[in-house]
Amino acid sequence: MTEALDLLFNTSLWAAVLRIATPLIFGVLGALLCERAGTLNLGIEGIMTMGAMTGWLTVYLGGDLWAGLAIAAVSGAIMGLLHGGLTVSLGLSQHVSGLGITLFSSALAYYLYRLIVTVGESPPTITPFRPLDIPILSDLPGVGPILFQQTAPTYLAVAAVAILAYGLAHTPLGLAIRMTGENPHAVEAQGLNPTAIRIGAVVAGSALMALGGAFLTTAAFNSFFPEMVQGRGWICIALVVFASWRPGKALVGALLFAFFDAYQLRLQTVVEGVPYQLFLMAPYVLSIVALILVARRAEVPEALMIPYRRGER
């Protein structure tokens, strides 16, 4: 018991929390942006897989790491454009389209990977992002290794939270996005195009999702394999509800899940006689409990999943 408590005071645990949370932050921000505009995007799992593959492949073929992130975002945006065209423009089922995008993106990512890359006994690797060593700050006791020895994409994810939170709350574009998710006909009455706003939000949100996948292959690991997303996309969908569609609370939710995940990995080394599967289950069970506690108070965007047709009331 004492060893389990001592883990909470280990700086490596808290540094790992921020690292594990990074792909979740990108994913939940992307899902949140889509849903604030009124579109559910269940294609997130496949989009993250596509982002992981295209980001890694860009670097493997000679591009730099930032180019890998950029290409991953473009691949996610393309998948988002497809989803937006099917659900927003054509009014098809958002559930069916999203699941179709997940299956299509995942399969296409693996197909392209096997088509381009020669896979031997072990998967090929790249040189990933390295943790930054920020002068003075990284040497601070306690917080230095936790906050100031992370990779660049982690700081990008945190910055994206601040940008999205400010943008949604304090800019005309943010107001238009929020109103499109609440009452697209009121947006139409103001002379704006709700269809374009929804598609734009889905495209931008899908690009963020793909960045979450690209983080896995360009920073967390150095190779690609098809199952590497491991359900993070579905966790992000749940975290949007936990966050009540607010970027700040989305960051808290991602960090909370990451803490559960990082802590259970370390508990396995100090607690004996307990099947490791129980430790693996713990982050998901605790996340479900947290989701139940807050879901009843969550205010769902009124027009979420409701197709918009111009001129109809």
DRENROTI-296963 format. One record per residue (C-alpha): residue number from 1; residue in three letters; x, y, z. Coordinates in Angstrom, 3 decimals. Example, Ala and Ser with C-alpha at 12.3 -4.5 7.8 and 13.67 -1.06 7.14 Angstrom:
nr=1 rest=ala east=12.300 north=-4.500 up=7.800
nr=2 rest=ser east=13.670 north=-1.060 up=7.140
***
This chain:
nr=1 rest=met east=0.000 north=0.000 up=0.000
nr=2 rest=thr east=2.842 north=2.368 up=0.873
nr=3 rest=glu east=4.549 north=1.702 up=-2.452
nr=4 rest=ala east=1.307 north=2.441 up=-4.306
nr=5 rest=leu east=1.018 north=5.792 up=-2.540
nr=6 rest=asp east=4.671 north=6.583 up=-3.171
nr=7 rest=leu east=3.990 north=6.329 up=-6.895
nr=8 rest=leu east=1.842 north=9.453 up=-6.645
nr=9 rest=phe east=4.915 north=11.488 up=-5.698
nr=10 rest=asn east=6.997 north=10.226 up=-8.599
nr=11 rest=thr east=7.648 north=12.945 up=-11.191
nr=12 rest=ser east=7.921 north=10.324 up=-13.944
nr=13 rest=leu east=4.257 north=9.419 up=-13.335
nr=14 rest=trp east=3.048 north=12.972 up=-13.865
nr=15 rest=ala east=5.307 north=13.484 up=-16.864
nr=16 rest=ala east=3.799 north=10.331 up=-18.366
nr=17 rest=val east=0.282 north=11.643 up=-17.667
nr=18 rest=leu east=0.841 north=14.676 up=-19.880
nr=19 rest=arg east=2.456 north=12.520 up=-22.563
nr=20 rest=ile east=-0.354 north=9.938 up=-22.567
nr=21 rest=ala east=-2.976 north=12.701 up=-22.584
nr=22 rest=thr east=-1.596 north=14.401 up=-25.707
nr=23 rest=pro east=-3.330 north=12.262 up=-28.387
nr=24 rest=leu east=-6.520 north=12.373 up=-26.314
nr=25 rest=ile east=-6.356 north=16.174 up=-26.172
nr=26 rest=phe east=-6.107 north=16.432 up=-29.951
nr=27 rest=gly east=-8.875 north=13.862 up=-30.428
nr=28 rest=val east=-11.330 north=15.315 up=-27.936
nr=29 rest=leu east=-10.819 north=18.842 up=-29.285
nr=30 rest=gly east=-11.537 north=17.584 up=-32.786
nr=31 rest=ala east=-14.675 north=15.746 up=-31.706
nr=32 rest=leu east=-15.791 north=18.739 up=-29.629
nr=33 rest=leu east=-15.415 north=21.123 up=-32.580
nr=34 rest=cys east=-17.481 north=18.837 up=-34.815
nr=35 rest=glu east=-20.227 north=18.455 up=-32.245
nr=36 rest=arg east=-20.402 north=22.118 up=-31.299
nr=37 rest=ala east=-21.338 north=22.702 up=-34.939
nr=38 rest=gly east=-23.996 north=19.968 up=-34.757
nr=39 rest=thr east=-22.234 north=16.987 up=-36.365
nr=40 rest=leu east=-21.305 north=13.752 up=-34.615
nr=41 rest=asn east=-18.069 north=12.305 up=-36.000
nr=42 rest=leu east=-17.708 north=8.614 up=-35.169
nr=43 rest=gly east=-14.977 north=8.361 up=-37.769
nr=44 rest=ile east=-12.444 north=9.491 up=-35.172
nr=45 rest=glu east=-10.865 north=6.073 up=-34.602
nr=46 rest=gly east=-10.147 north=5.607 up=-38.298
nr=47 rest=ile east=-9.082 north=9.224 up=-38.776
nr=48 rest=met east=-6.556 north=8.892 up=-35.949
nr=49 rest=thr east=-5.238 north=5.698 up=-37.559
nr=50 rest=met east=-4.911 north=7.455 up=-40.905
nr=51 rest=gly east=-3.115 north=10.369 up=-39.234
nr=52 rest=ala east=-0.755 north=7.975 up=-37.477
nr=53 rest=met east=0.138 north=6.263 up=-40.758
nr=54 rest=thr east=0.476 north=9.330 up=-42.992
nr=55 rest=gly east=2.469 north=11.268 up=-40.394
nr=56 rest=trp east=4.878 north=8.369 up=-39.910
nr=57 rest=leu east=5.100 north=7.615 up=-43.634
nr=58 rest=thr east=5.976 north=11.219 up=-44.479
nr=59 rest=val east=8.954 north=11.109 up=-42.135
nr=60 rest=tyr east=9.912 north=7.596 up=-43.262
nr=61 rest=leu east=10.047 north=8.780 up=-46.878
nr=62 rest=gly east=12.357 north=11.667 up=-46.032
nr=63 rest=gly east=10.171 north=14.499 up=-44.757
nr=64 rest=asp east=10.799 north=16.207 up=-41.430
nr=65 rest=leu east=8.662 north=15.656 up=-38.362
nr=66 rest=trp east=6.666 north=18.881 up=-38.713
nr=67 rest=ala east=5.897 north=17.964 up=-42.324
nr=68 rest=gly east=4.641 north=14.643 up=-40.992
nr=69 rest=leu east=2.218 north=16.421 up=-38.672
nr=70 rest=ala east=1.070 north=18.694 up=-41.502
nr=71 rest=ile east=0.428 north=15.804 up=-43.899
nr=72 rest=ala east=-1.401 north=13.921 up=-41.150
nr=73 rest=ala east=-3.661 north=16.939 up=-40.590
nr=74 rest=val east=-4.367 north=17.124 up=-44.334
nr=75 rest=ser east=-5.265 north=13.424 up=-44.460
nr=76 rest=gly east=-7.627 north=13.898 up=-41.524
nr=77 rest=ala east=-9.184 north=16.935 up=-43.192
nr=78 rest=ile east=-9.849 north=14.884 up=-46.344
nr=79 rest=met east=-11.627 north=12.207 up=-44.308
nr=80 rest=gly east=-13.556 north=14.958 up=-42.544
nr=81 rest=leu east=-14.568 north=16.461 up=-45.872
nr=82 rest=leu east=-15.907 north=13.068 up=-46.926
nr=83 rest=his east=-17.846 north=12.699 up=-43.691
nr=84 rest=gly east=-19.160 north=16.254 up=-43.937
nr=85 rest=gly east=-20.269 north=15.738 up=-47.517
nr=86 rest=leu east=-22.187 north=12.601 up=-46.607
nr=87 rest=thr east=-23.813 north=13.877 up=-43.418
nr=88 rest=val east=-24.151 north=17.634 up=-43.848
nr=89 rest=ser east=-24.638 north=18.059 up=-47.584
nr=90 rest=leu east=-26.553 north=14.822 up=-48.234
nr=91 rest=gly east=-28.139 north=14.486 up=-44.795
nr=92 rest=leu east=-27.185 north=10.812 up=-44.378
nr=93 rest=ser east=-27.004 north=9.100 up=-40.994
nr=94 rest=gln east=-24.126 north=10.493 up=-38.974
nr=95 rest=his east=-23.745 north=7.207 up=-37.107
nr=96 rest=val east=-23.527 north=5.090 up=-40.244
nr=97 rest=ser east=-21.244 north=7.531 up=-42.051
nr=98 rest=gly east=-18.940 north=7.857 up=-39.059
nr=99 rest=leu east=-18.567 north=4.121 up=-38.605
nr=100 rest=gly east=-18.012 north=3.789 up=-42.346
nr=101 rest=ile east=-15.267 north=6.432 up=-42.196
nr=102 rest=thr east=-13.616 north=4.533 up=-39.345
nr=103 rest=leu east=-13.621 north=1.248 up=-41.282
nr=104 rest=phe east=-12.566 north=2.894 up=-44.552
nr=105 rest=ser east=-9.792 north=5.019 up=-43.043
nr=106 rest=ser east=-8.346 north=2.173 up=-40.980
nr=107 rest=ala east=-8.330 north=-0.229 up=-43.917
nr=108 rest=leu east=-6.935 north=2.373 up=-46.321
nr=109 rest=ala east=-4.165 north=3.307 up=-43.891
nr=110 rest=tyr east=-3.035 north=-0.298 up=-43.538
nr=111 rest=tyr east=-3.324 north=-0.940 up=-47.273
nr=112 rest=leu east=-1.168 north=2.070 up=-48.151
nr=113 rest=tyr east=1.325 north=1.121 up=-45.468
nr=114 rest=arg east=1.727 north=-2.406 up=-46.825
nr=115 rest=leu east=1.788 north=-1.097 up=-50.402
nr=116 rest=ile east=4.594 north=1.394 up=-49.815
nr=117 rest=val east=6.617 north=-0.054 up=-46.938
nr=118 rest=thr east=8.501 north=-3.331 up=-47.010
nr=119 rest=val east=7.785 north=-4.989 up=-43.687
nr=120 rest=gly east=10.319 north=-7.492 up=-42.384
nr=121 rest=glu east=10.503 north=-9.308 up=-39.071
nr=122 rest=ser east=10.278 north=-5.993 up=-37.228
nr=123 rest=pro east=8.513 north=-2.821 up=-38.410
nr=124 rest=pro east=10.725 north=-0.025 up=-39.783
nr=125 rest=thr east=11.292 north=2.958 up=-37.527
nr=126 rest=ile east=11.935 north=6.704 up=-37.699
nr=127 rest=thr east=13.619 north=9.201 up=-35.404
nr=128 rest=pro east=10.718 north=10.727 up=-33.437
nr=129 rest=phe east=10.333 north=14.070 up=-31.676
nr=130 rest=arg east=12.638 north=14.333 up=-28.688
nr=131 rest=pro east=11.639 north=15.911 up=-25.368
nr=132 rest=leu east=12.612 north=19.565 up=-25.275
nr=133 rest=asp east=15.127 north=20.755 up=-22.725
nr=134 rest=ile east=14.006 north=24.273 up=-21.873
nr=135 rest=pro east=16.822 north=26.186 up=-20.150
nr=136 rest=ile east=16.265 north=26.956 up=-16.454
nr=137 rest=leu east=12.608 north=25.814 up=-16.527
nr=138 rest=ser east=13.404 north=22.155 up=-17.163
nr=139 rest=asp east=15.752 north=22.191 up=-14.144
nr=140 rest=leu east=13.099 north=23.385 up=-11.713
nr=141 rest=pro east=12.545 north=20.806 up=-8.946
nr=142 rest=gly east=9.331 north=18.836 up=-9.332
nr=143 rest=val east=7.570 north=20.729 up=-12.105
nr=144 rest=gly east=10.586 north=20.932 up=-14.418
nr=145 rest=pro east=10.610 north=17.301 up=-15.611
nr=146 rest=ile east=6.798 north=17.238 up=-15.703
nr=147 rest=leu east=5.985 north=20.409 up=-17.623
nr=148 rest=phe east=9.163 north=21.448 up=-19.379
nr=149 rest=gln east=10.638 north=18.209 up=-20.721
nr=150 rest=gln east=7.846 north=17.236 up=-23.108
nr=151 rest=thr east=7.886 north=16.935 up=-26.881
nr=152 rest=ala east=6.807 north=19.829 up=-29.102
nr=153 rest=pro east=3.433 north=18.267 up=-30.128
nr=154 rest=thr east=2.409 north=18.147 up=-26.462
nr=155 rest=tyr east=2.825 north=21.911 up=-26.176
nr=156 rest=leu east=0.956 north=22.256 up=-29.469
nr=157 rest=ala east=-1.949 north=20.276 up=-28.005
nr=158 rest=val east=-2.114 north=22.466 up=-24.898
nr=159 rest=ala east=-1.951 north=25.585 up=-27.064
nr=160 rest=ala east=-4.803 north=24.200 up=-29.185
nr=161 rest=val east=-6.966 north=23.990 up=-26.054
nr=162 rest=ala east=-6.402 north=27.675 up=-25.302
nr=163 rest=ile east=-6.942 north=28.727 up=-28.914
nr=164 rest=leu east=-10.155 north=26.733 up=-29.306
nr=165 rest=ala east=-11.521 north=27.856 up=-25.934
nr=166 rest=tyr east=-10.901 north=31.505 up=-26.775
nr=167 rest=gly east=-12.100 north=31.124 up=-30.344
nr=168 rest=leu east=-15.411 north=29.509 up=-29.430
nr=169 rest=ala east=-16.136 north=31.939 up=-26.617
nr=170 rest=his east=-14.872 north=35.285 up=-27.895
nr=171 rest=thr east=-14.825 north=35.397 up=-31.701
nr=172 rest=pro east=-17.584 north=35.837 up=-34.306
nr=173 rest=leu east=-16.570 north=32.561 up=-35.959
nr=174 rest=gly east=-16.823 north=30.767 up=-32.624
nr=175 rest=leu east=-20.283 north=32.228 up=-32.065
nr=176 rest=ala east=-21.348 north=31.098 up=-35.535
nr=177 rest=ile east=-20.105 north=27.571 up=-34.846
nr=178 rest=arg east=-21.895 north=27.390 up=-31.507
nr=179 rest=met east=-25.129 north=28.769 up=-32.927
nr=180 rest=thr east=-24.981 north=26.326 up=-35.832
nr=181 rest=gly east=-24.962 north=23.530 up=-33.281
nr=182 rest=glu east=-27.882 north=25.067 up=-31.413
nr=183 rest=asn east=-30.102 north=26.632 up=-34.080
nr=184 rest=pro east=-28.811 north=26.600 up=-37.672
nr=185 rest=his east=-31.929 north=28.376 up=-38.917
nr=186 rest=ala east=-31.089 north=31.377 up=-36.742
nr=187 rest=val east=-27.635 north=31.362 up=-38.330
nr=188 rest=glu east=-29.257 north=31.270 up=-41.766
nr=189 rest=ala east=-31.417 north=34.251 up=-40.802
nr=190 rest=gln east=-28.222 north=36.214 up=-40.156
nr=191 rest=gly east=-27.104 north=35.649 up=-43.741
nr=192 rest=leu east=-24.575 north=32.915 up=-42.941
nr=193 rest=asn east=-24.381 north=29.435 up=-44.446
nr=194 rest=pro east=-24.844 north=26.734 up=-41.763
nr=195 rest=thr east=-23.884 north=23.993 up=-44.225
nr=196 rest=ala east=-20.500 north=25.583 up=-44.916
nr=197 rest=ile east=-19.922 north=26.198 up=-41.198
nr=198 rest=arg east=-20.701 north=22.593 up=-40.304
nr=199 rest=ile east=-18.513 north=21.162 up=-43.041
nr=200 rest=gly east=-15.700 north=23.549 up=-42.104
nr=201 rest=ala east=-15.943 north=22.495 up=-38.455
nr=202 rest=val east=-15.886 north=18.796 up=-39.377
nr=203 rest=val east=-12.866 north=19.298 up=-41.635
nr=204 rest=ala east=-10.952 north=21.259 up=-38.975
nr=205 rest=gly east=-12.004 north=18.863 up=-36.228
nr=206 rest=ser east=-10.910 north=15.853 up=-38.258
nr=207 rest=ala east=-7.511 north=17.481 up=-38.860
nr=208 rest=leu east=-7.091 north=17.772 up=-35.080
nr=209 rest=met east=-8.063 north=14.129 up=-34.654
nr=210 rest=ala east=-5.426 north=13.086 up=-37.173
nr=211 rest=leu east=-2.793 north=15.061 up=-35.247
nr=212 rest=gly east=-3.624 north=12.897 up=-32.244
nr=213 rest=gly east=-2.870 north=9.809 up=-34.300
nr=214 rest=ala east=0.296 north=11.346 up=-35.730
nr=215 rest=phe east=1.574 north=12.022 up=-32.206
nr=216 rest=leu east=1.585 north=8.284 up=-31.557
nr=217 rest=thr east=3.943 north=7.529 up=-34.438
nr=218 rest=thr east=6.119 north=10.655 up=-34.432
nr=219 rest=ala east=6.532 north=11.276 up=-30.692
nr=220 rest=ala east=5.203 north=8.517 up=-28.441
nr=221 rest=phe east=6.573 north=5.697 up=-30.623
nr=222 rest=asn east=8.705 north=5.512 up=-33.755
nr=223 rest=ser east=6.845 north=3.001 up=-35.914
nr=224 rest=phe east=3.346 north=2.309 up=-37.198
nr=225 rest=phe east=1.098 north=-0.675 up=-36.642
nr=226 rest=pro east=-2.629 north=-0.818 up=-37.461
nr=227 rest=glu east=-3.947 north=-1.344 up=-33.916
nr=228 rest=met east=-1.928 north=1.390 up=-32.265
nr=229 rest=val east=-4.844 north=3.805 up=-31.671
nr=230 rest=gln east=-6.383 north=1.148 up=-29.380
nr=231 rest=gly east=-9.768 north=2.733 up=-28.806
nr=232 rest=arg east=-8.523 north=6.218 up=-27.982
nr=233 rest=gly east=-10.997 north=7.632 up=-30.486
nr=234 rest=trp east=-13.957 north=6.168 up=-28.630
nr=235 rest=ile east=-12.578 north=7.498 up=-25.343
nr=236 rest=cys east=-12.462 north=10.961 up=-26.929
nr=237 rest=ile east=-16.139 north=10.726 up=-27.893
nr=238 rest=ala east=-16.973 north=9.977 up=-24.255
nr=239 rest=leu east=-14.691 north=12.751 up=-23.002
nr=240 rest=val east=-16.633 north=15.307 up=-25.038
nr=241 rest=val east=-19.730 north=14.485 up=-22.973
nr=242 rest=phe east=-17.654 north=14.507 up=-19.778
nr=243 rest=ala east=-16.402 north=17.978 up=-20.740
nr=244 rest=ser east=-19.904 north=19.298 up=-21.480
nr=245 rest=trp east=-18.542 north=20.448 up=-24.865
nr=246 rest=arg east=-16.064 north=22.860 up=-23.258
nr=247 rest=pro east=-12.358 north=22.797 up=-24.256
nr=248 rest=gly east=-11.051 north=23.518 up=-20.750
nr=249 rest=lys east=-12.961 north=20.630 up=-19.215
nr=250 rest=ala east=-11.928 north=18.466 up=-22.175
nr=251 rest=leu east=-8.308 north=19.022 up=-21.141
nr=252 rest=val east=-9.158 north=17.994 up=-17.583
nr=253 rest=gly east=-10.926 north=14.864 up=-18.820
nr=254 rest=ala east=-7.992 north=13.845 up=-21.013
nr=255 rest=leu east=-5.560 north=14.331 up=-18.127
nr=256 rest=leu east=-7.823 north=12.361 up=-15.785
nr=257 rest=phe east=-7.986 north=9.358 up=-18.114
nr=258 rest=ala east=-4.236 north=9.604 up=-18.750
nr=259 rest=phe east=-3.608 north=9.585 up=-15.004
nr=260 rest=phe east=-5.646 north=6.407 up=-14.571
nr=261 rest=asp east=-3.753 north=4.802 up=-17.442
nr=262 rest=ala east=-0.272 north=5.847 up=-16.292
nr=263 rest=tyr east=-0.985 north=4.888 up=-12.674
nr=264 rest=gln east=-2.278 north=1.415 up=-13.495
nr=265 rest=leu east=0.863 north=0.674 up=-15.520
nr=266 rest=arg east=3.006 north=1.424 up=-12.482
nr=267 rest=leu east=0.700 north=-0.346 up=-10.046
nr=268 rest=gln east=1.320 north=-3.580 up=-11.926
nr=269 rest=thr east=4.943 north=-3.450 up=-10.776
nr=270 rest=val east=4.191 north=-3.046 up=-7.049
nr=271 rest=val east=0.959 north=-4.996 up=-6.539
nr=272 rest=glu east=1.294 north=-8.755 up=-6.796
nr=273 rest=gly east=-1.326 north=-11.460 up=-7.132
nr=274 rest=val east=-3.795 north=-9.356 up=-9.132
nr=275 rest=pro east=-4.428 north=-10.260 up=-12.804
nr=276 rest=tyr east=-2.995 north=-7.545 up=-15.035
nr=277 rest=gln east=-6.273 north=-7.438 up=-16.976
nr=278 rest=leu east=-7.904 north=-5.786 up=-13.972
nr=279 rest=phe east=-5.338 north=-3.007 up=-14.091
nr=280 rest=leu east=-5.925 north=-2.551 up=-17.811
nr=281 rest=met east=-9.677 north=-2.277 up=-17.176
nr=282 rest=ala east=-9.327 north=0.325 up=-14.434
nr=283 rest=pro east=-8.944 north=3.494 up=-16.590
nr=284 rest=tyr east=-12.001 north=2.605 up=-18.651
nr=285 rest=val east=-14.147 north=1.666 up=-15.648
nr=286 rest=leu east=-13.207 north=4.843 up=-13.793
nr=287 rest=ser east=-13.861 north=6.893 up=-16.914
nr=288 rest=ile east=-17.324 north=5.367 up=-17.235
nr=289 rest=val east=-18.040 north=6.217 up=-13.589
nr=290 rest=ala east=-16.885 north=9.803 up=-14.096
nr=291 rest=leu east=-18.965 north=10.061 up=-17.264
nr=292 rest=ile east=-22.092 north=8.843 up=-15.460
nr=293 rest=leu east=-21.589 north=11.400 up=-12.704
nr=294 rest=val east=-21.465 north=14.372 up=-15.073
nr=295 rest=ala east=-23.573 north=13.213 up=-18.038
nr=296 rest=arg east=-26.893 north=14.149 up=-16.449
nr=297 rest=arg east=-25.782 north=17.760 up=-16.084
nr=298 rest=ala east=-24.308 north=18.019 up=-19.573
nr=299 rest=glu east=-26.054 north=20.436 up=-21.927
nr=300 rest=val east=-26.098 north=18.799 up=-25.346
nr=301 rest=pro east=-26.087 north=21.143 up=-28.381
nr=302 rest=glu east=-29.748 north=21.245 up=-29.391
nr=303 rest=ala east=-29.144 north=20.649 up=-33.094
nr=304 rest=leu east=-26.568 north=17.868 up=-32.632
nr=305 rest=met east=-27.207 north=15.085 up=-35.198
nr=306 rest=ile east=-30.225 north=16.961 up=-36.607
nr=307 rest=pro east=-29.789 north=17.416 up=-40.394
nr=308 rest=tyr east=-30.051 north=20.980 up=-41.630
nr=309 rest=arg east=-31.987 north=21.676 up=-44.792
nr=310 rest=arg east=-32.078 north=25.192 up=-46.126
nr=311 rest=gly east=-35.423 north=26.918 up=-45.756
nr=312 rest=glu east=-37.004 north=24.206 up=-43.560
nr=313 rest=arg east=-38.246 north=24.934 up=-40.045
***
